[in-house]
Amino acid sequence: MAFAENLAALPAADHLARIELTAANGVMEVIENKPGSAGSVRVYAYLAGKHGAIDAAAAAEGLVLYAEHTADARANPGKHPNIDRLFAVAASQGNYAVKTYSA
């Protein structure tokens, strides 16, 4: 399925303002719920709810959910940072704790 179809099947995330991801080494990433990253907030919120964190299993599922954007990210590193992060988690077996903030 295409990303738009996958996204439509996920729970809404309109109630979230942002998601914060924290790695064991203290690195923190923020995904704001705004145009251009709202789909990623929805994907990451779903993955965190299902897996409890963004770990290797969540990353693998996320890469499937991003569908055609995953191939584009693989061909164009840096173009899709939220997908690039999932590649890194899947490769390193690391993980991110996830904290959500309501809008």
Summary of the structure (lengths in Angstrom):
residues: 103
radius of gyration: 12.5
end to end distance: 29.7
largest distance: 35.1
contacts: 304
relative contact order: 0.23
helix: 49%
strand: 20%
